Amino acid sequence: MSKIIEYLEKIGSVTPTPIGFGTSKPADKFPQIALAALTDVGSLTKNQADDFDFTIVKTQKSTKTMLKTTNATLKEQIWGIWTNHASTDSLESLANEGCDFFIISSFSEPADILASENLGKLIVVPIDTPEELAHSINEIPVDAIILSGIEETTNLSIIDTMRIRSIRDLLSKPVILLRINPLQKNDIKVIRDVGIQGILLDIQKIKPKELKSMKDDIGKLPPSKTKSNQSRAIIPTIRTNDQEEYDDDDDDDDIE
């Protein structure tokens, strides 16, 4: 399994401390919501892992030089590639150079890239995707969703939140919200509570102090009170009568 998928599935959880003598390893705590960087290879820094849980590098074409540079800079951090020209041949080279996952940028990409088994697959889904298409995403071999369409809003509105929750209810896979502008503390809490596992932030368009503020706000998030952030299938309820209704006239003949 891709490292990114393992990570997203553990968001908000705490791995219990082992019981017994000689077990001094502390419990592993995962953030309440993941914070990821969207950037290009020229803007990568060696301390990227200090600020983000994983990184997505956007490029027009993934050359071997570009991949080697990315892998050398990010080292042990989880990272993936966002390219508009994915092919089965290029995906093979990604896996060989340390890439963990790739982004399917649109529904018009060639279907054969879904057959890749060496890399995680994240697909960009517009928030206004029709319901029947959104449902079908659960049945194709992708691992997580990047939700686009409200990345430029400054403050989330109630209708934005309703739209997020509406499409979230249709999806059974981890969902990451794409953002160009930063989110305030209460907005972060709201999207966490409606089922979002991560925020993908375009770091070329955000100020360092805004990034620090978001990191601090995520670190201070209280545990979610929601029992499950995953969508649940809505099963129609069949109403049944407690007793059979019948016509008195159809009863047995009266005894005289």
C-alpha positions in Angstrom: 0.0 0.0 0.0 1.1 3.5 -0.8 2.5 5.4 2.3 0.2 8.4 1.6 -2.9 6.2 1.9 -1.6 4.5 5.1 -1.0 8.0 6.5 -4.4 9.4 5.6 -6.2 6.5 7.1 -4.5 7.2 10.4 -5.4 10.9 10.5 -6.8 11.8 14.0 -5.8 8.5 15.6 -3.4 7.6 18.4 -1.4 4.4 18.3 -1.6 3.0 21.8 1.6 2.7 23.9 2.8 -0.9 24.1 2.1 -2.6 27.4 4.9 -4.5 29.2 8.4 -4.2 30.6 11.0 -2.5 28.6 8.5 -0.7 26.3 9.5 3.0 26.4 8.3 3.9 22.9 5.7 6.7 23.1 2.3 6.5 21.5 2.2 7.7 17.9 -0.1 10.7 17.4 -1.4 11.7 14.1 -2.7 15.3 13.4 -6.4 15.9 13.4 -6.1 17.0 9.7 -3.1 16.6 7.4 -1.4 19.6 5.9 0.2 19.1 2.5 2.3 21.3 0.2 1.7 21.9 -3.5 4.8 23.4 -5.1 7.3 23.0 -8.0 10.7 21.5 -7.9 12.4 24.9 -7.8 10.7 25.9 -4.6 11.5 22.7 -2.6 13.4 23.1 0.7 15.2 20.5 2.7 13.1 21.3 5.8 9.9 20.7 3.9 9.0 17.9 6.3 9.1 20.3 9.2 6.1 22.2 7.9 4.1 19.6 5.9 3.0 16.0 6.3 3.6 15.3 2.6 4.4 17.2 -0.6 3.0 17.2 -4.1 5.3 18.5 -6.8 3.6 20.0 -9.8 5.4 19.7 -13.2 4.6 19.8 -16.9 6.9 16.8 -17.5 8.7 14.5 -15.0 12.2 14.1 -16.2 14.8 11.9 -14.5 16.8 14.9 -13.4 13.7 16.5 -11.9 12.8 13.3 -10.0 16.3 12.8 -8.7 16.4 16.4 -7.4 13.0 16.0 -5.7 14.0 12.7 -4.1 17.3 14.1 -2.9 15.7 17.2 -1.4 12.7 15.5 0.3 14.6 12.4 1.3 12.4 10.4 3.7 9.2 12.6 3.3 6.2 11.2 1.5 5.9 12.9 -1.9 4.1 12.6 -5.2 3.8 14.2 -8.6 1.1 16.2 -10.2 1.5 16.3 -14.0 -1.0 16.8 -16.8 0.8 14.3 -19.0 0.7 11.0 -17.1 1.4 7.8 -19.1 2.2 4.2 -18.1 5.8 4.6 -19.1 6.3 7.8 -17.1 4.7 6.2 -14.0 7.2 3.4 -14.1 10.1 5.9 -13.7 8.3 7.7 -10.9 8.2 4.6 -8.7 11.9 3.9 -9.4 12.9 7.4 -8.2 11.2 7.3 -4.8 7.8 8.8 -5.8 5.0 7.4 -3.6 1.9 8.5 -5.5 0.7 10.6 -8.5 -2.2 12.9 -9.2 -4.8 12.3 -11.9 -5.5 15.9 -12.8 -8.8 15.4 -14.7 -11.3 12.9 -15.8 -10.0 13.1 -19.4 -6.7 11.4 -18.5 -6.1 8.0 -20.3 -7.8 5.2 -18.4 -4.8 2.8 -18.6 -3.0 4.8 -15.8 -5.5 3.4 -13.4 -3.8 0.0 -13.8 -0.7 1.2 -12.1 0.0 -0.8 -8.9 3.3 0.6 -7.8 2.0 4.0 -6.9 -0.9 5.5 -5.0 -3.5 7.3 -7.1 -5.2 10.5 -6.1 -7.8 12.1 -8.4 -8.8 15.7 -8.6 -12.6 16.0 -8.3 -14.4 19.3 -8.9 -16.9 20.1 -6.1 -19.7 20.5 -8.7 -19.2 17.0 -10.1 -22.6 15.4 -10.8 -23.8 12.9 -8.2 -23.8 9.9 -10.6 -20.1 10.5 -11.5 -19.1 11.1 -7.9 -20.7 7.8 -6.9 -18.7 6.0 -9.5 -15.3 7.2 -8.1 -15.8 4.7 -5.3 -15.7 1.9 -7.9 -12.6 2.8 -9.8 -9.0 2.0 -8.6 -8.1 5.4 -7.0 -7.0 5.8 -3.4 -8.0 9.3 -2.4 -9.6 12.5 -3.7 -8.4 16.1 -4.0 -11.5 18.3 -3.9 -11.2 21.4 -6.1 -13.4 24.3 -6.9 -13.4 26.5 -3.7 -9.6 27.0 -3.4 -9.7 30.7 -3.9 -12.4 31.7 -1.4 -11.1 33.7 1.5 -13.5 32.5 4.2 -15.7 29.5 3.8 -19.4 30.2 3.7 -22.2 27.9 5.0 -23.0 27.0 1.4 -19.4 26.1 0.8 -19.5 23.8 3.8 -22.8 22.3 2.6 -21.3 21.6 -0.8 -18.2 20.0 0.8 -20.4 17.8 2.9 -22.7 16.9 0.1 -20.0 15.5 -2.1 -18.2 14.0 0.9 -21.3 11.9 1.6 -21.0 10.3 -1.9 -17.3 9.3 -1.4 -15.9 6.4 0.7 -12.2 7.4 0.3 -10.0 10.0 2.0 -10.7 13.5 0.8 -8.1 16.4 0.7 -9.3 20.0 0.1 -7.3 22.0 -2.3 -6.5 25.6 -1.2 -4.7 28.7 -2.5 -5.8 30.9 0.3 -5.2 30.0 3.9 -8.0 28.8 6.2 -8.8 30.3 9.6 -8.9 28.2 12.8 -12.7 27.8 12.9 -12.8 26.9 9.1 -10.2 24.2 9.7 -12.3 22.7 12.5 -15.5 22.9 10.4 -14.0 21.0 7.4 -12.4 18.4 9.7 -15.8 17.9 11.3 -17.6 17.4 7.9 -15.1 14.6 7.0 -12.1 16.2 5.3 -8.8 14.4 6.0 -6.3 16.9 4.7 -5.6 20.4 3.3 -3.4 20.8 0.2 -1.9 24.2 0.2 -0.3 26.0 -2.7 2.7 27.3 -0.9 3.8 29.6 -3.7 0.8 31.8 -3.0 0.8 31.9 0.8 2.9 34.0 3.3 5.2 32.3 5.9 3.2 33.8 8.8 -0.1 32.5 7.3 1.5 29.0 7.1 2.7 29.1 10.7 -0.8 30.2 11.8 -2.4 27.3 10.0 0.1 24.8 11.5 -0.5 26.2 15.0 -4.3 26.0 14.6 -4.1 22.4 13.3 -1.9 21.5 16.3 -4.5 22.9 18.7 -7.5 21.2 17.2 -9.4 19.2 19.8 -10.3 15.6 19.0 -13.2 15.2 16.7 -16.5 14.4 18.4 -17.8 12.8 15.2 -17.8 9.0 15.4 -17.0 8.5 11.8 -15.9 10.9 9.0 -16.6 8.4 6.3 -19.7 8.6 4.2 -22.3 6.0 4.8 -24.6 4.5 2.2 -28.2 5.6 2.6 -30.4 2.5 2.8 -34.1 3.1 2.2 -36.4 2.0 5.1 -39.2 -0.3 4.2 -42.3 0.4 6.3 -44.2 -2.6 7.4 -47.5 -2.8 9.3 -47.3 -4.2 12.8 -50.5 -6.1 12.2 -52.1 -7.3 9.0 -55.1 -5.3 8.0 -58.1 -7.2 7.0 -61.8 -6.6 6.3 -64.1 -7.9 9.0 -66.5 -8.9 6.2 -64.0 -11.5 5.0 -63.8 -13.2 8.4 -65.2 -16.7 9.1 -69.0 -16.8 9.0 -70.7 -15.9 12.3 -71.7 -18.9 14.4 -75.3 -18.9 15.1 
